[in-house]
Amino acid sequence: SKLARYISKYKINLVITDLDAPYPNVREELKSIKRDNPQIKIIVIYMFLDDEEQKERSILKEADDYIFKPFDADVLKFKLNKLLSPSQ
């Protein structure tokens, strides 16, 4: 995939993805990232939709953390600091 090629070309520490983004197979993409690059941290941003709640919950299993929409920038900053701190 395009994302996998990008990750292999550049030193990536973190992926932030929005589940509302219009691209297919996001769960498979996240699984692939974690399988091939376990050091990369993943934050998923999402807002549950009633009909798809269970599907979206399964996607979160691939993430290191998540943020509900709408979110405050301070929440994102806190989660980034937590995931990227050298002690983790």
C-alpha atoms as one frame of an Amber mdcrd trajectory, in Angstrom:
protein
   0.000   0.000   0.000   0.971   3.620  -0.377   1.156   4.102   3.401   3.365
   1.016   3.860   5.773   2.298   1.193   5.888   5.700   2.883   6.598   4.122
   6.265   9.409   2.004   4.850  10.981   5.056   3.183  10.863   7.460   6.165
  11.489   7.046   9.880   7.944   7.132  11.279   7.237   6.994  15.017   3.522
   7.732  15.028   0.467   7.327  12.831  -2.683   9.321  13.570  -5.669   8.257
  11.515  -9.288   9.335  11.400 -11.737   6.479  10.963 -13.990   8.826   9.030
 -11.301   9.237   6.364 -12.505   7.975   2.980 -10.136   5.068   2.427 -10.914
   1.348   2.436  -9.425  -1.414   4.564  -8.245   0.837   7.386  -8.184  -2.066
   9.862  -6.036  -4.192   7.565  -3.732  -1.229   7.019  -3.318  -0.715  10.773
  -2.720  -4.437  11.341  -0.064  -4.407   8.642   1.658  -1.378  10.168   1.769
  -2.974  13.625   2.913  -6.340  12.265   5.723  -4.891  10.159   6.640  -1.983
  12.456   5.700  -2.786  16.072   7.602   0.269  17.319   5.207   2.642  15.541
   2.487   4.049  17.778  -1.026   4.474  16.385  -3.702   6.909  17.540  -7.179
   6.520  16.077  -9.580   9.466  16.002 -13.232   8.529  15.692 -16.875   9.144
  16.457 -19.045   6.065  16.796 -21.980   5.643  14.487 -24.756   3.480  15.924
 -24.875   1.039  12.983 -21.123   0.563  12.806 -20.144   0.714  16.464 -19.016
  -2.916  16.696 -16.963  -2.693  13.488 -15.207   0.432  14.695 -14.456  -1.091
  18.097 -12.593  -3.919  16.372 -10.420  -1.381  14.547  -9.381   0.119  17.876
  -7.643  -3.158  18.785  -4.892  -2.187  16.342  -4.365   1.210  17.965  -2.155
   2.201  20.891  -4.639   4.885  21.890  -7.715   6.669  20.586  -9.472  10.016
  20.765 -13.193  10.699  20.550 -14.387  13.488  18.253 -14.698  16.312  18.857
 -11.511  16.555  20.899  -9.441  19.235  22.535  -5.880  19.857  21.332  -4.664
  19.413  24.917  -6.033  15.851  24.910  -4.099  15.084  21.730  -0.952  16.669
  23.172  -1.279  14.582  26.357  -1.688  11.353  24.399   1.229  12.184  22.102
   3.487  12.899  25.073   2.410   9.666  26.749   3.045   7.512  23.678   6.259
   9.129  22.520   8.021   9.617  25.838  11.344   7.748  26.077  10.156   5.747
  29.106   7.456   3.997  27.031
